[in-house]
Amino acid sequence: MALSRSARLGSLATAAASFLVIAASAAPTTGAPGIGDTYFPRLGNGGFDARHYDLDIAYAPDTGRLDGRTTLTARATQQLSSFDLDLQQLEITKVEVDGRRARFTRDGDEVTVTPRHGLRAGRDFSVTVTYGGVPQPLGGPIVFGSEYGWMKTGDGVFVACEPNAASTWFPSSDHPSDKATYDIRIKAPRGLTAVSNGRLVSMHDEGGSTYTHWRERRPMATYLATATIGKFDVRTGRTPGGTPIYVAVDPVLKNSNSVDVYAVTAAATDYWSQVFGPYPFEETGAIVDDMPEAGFSLEVQSKPAYSAVRSESTIVHELAHQWFGDSVSVARWKDIWLNEGFATYAQWLWAEHRGTRSAHDSFLAGYTSRPADSAFWQIEVADPQRDTMFASAVYQRGAMTLQALRERIGDTAFFKLLPAWTKLHRYGYADTADFIRLAERVSGRQLDDLFGTWLFTTGKPAL
């Protein structure tokens, strides 16, 4: 069928208009300065997906100065005219995109990078930032009122960055929903040991310095990265189940605690591998540093970091995080109970495994010890708010939720659910709704009432 002249002209006009719409939609735009997390609106960055970090840092403990060169390989998720990185406090001297100098501006902790040419959606690119300064820890009410992040010690530095302090020592997309693999190279004074994530690739002395290279091949959230430096006694080997293990203990603490960190780490890694599914990383271990000012320990990926808090129960908690928090990370920080509630419940499971107390009795002990008018019951666990995201209710009521679920659906379904969860979201991230859907699918039960009562409302639930 042939078109009339007027119809042909109309078709050409329509085609031209369509082309203009397509061209306009493909025009490069600025990547968002954050991923939209309500607790930390400017953390993470839009417009790209982080793929790999290559960190090259030099630290001088005597002055506290850090000099770094970080190369982030990323994939553009939109047509980009510019994009943001997160970096706090430190001074930038140069930025390059794909090896060519790029313009940058700063607005507080946001660094906006403008490459010479726009970046196509779907294209891989690299951005290299050269920077330096004296990193400072963060403070405030979030982490139990403790300082956190880059914390100077008597012989080096203790690095534990949850939730938002990774960007105090390297430029990044600083949110757990944007994970990447890592190469971390650390220059430190000779005689000090630098411990980081994954497996040790190489270590050598040159002049007055020691150069250490660590590689984490599994995707990792920024807050789980570490570059802890100091004097350490190191013990390596394999767990009875065959997982490589690396434990570094500050010699000051060697005889100050009765717990055998190496033995408990090996035993718990193997036991959780039976309960939660295969161990998700290439190495397990621990970093035990003399940092009493840090009133917490952290589930650093592959090697939890312990400060003033060291006990068997703490170790099994942080190791459970390797599955719940590290391998399966939170989609948004309001979902933090998926980390802390699960790791706390792991402590109850460990006591049950050891024959000291059942998880049911641990549940009752926590439930009955807190009266109905306690502030504990006034936290909404599924959205605890930024400054109280690590409140005890997130840990304990989160664990109570899991015990209530276990008693509702039975042990067979419950212990099928846990490894199903870690397998489904391995090396990714998820939210509370994802867990509820999976629990209902595995159990064949409708569970809105249970989760509504324990996670989404305040007040002491009736038993």
Disulfide bonds with the S-S distance in Angstrom:
none
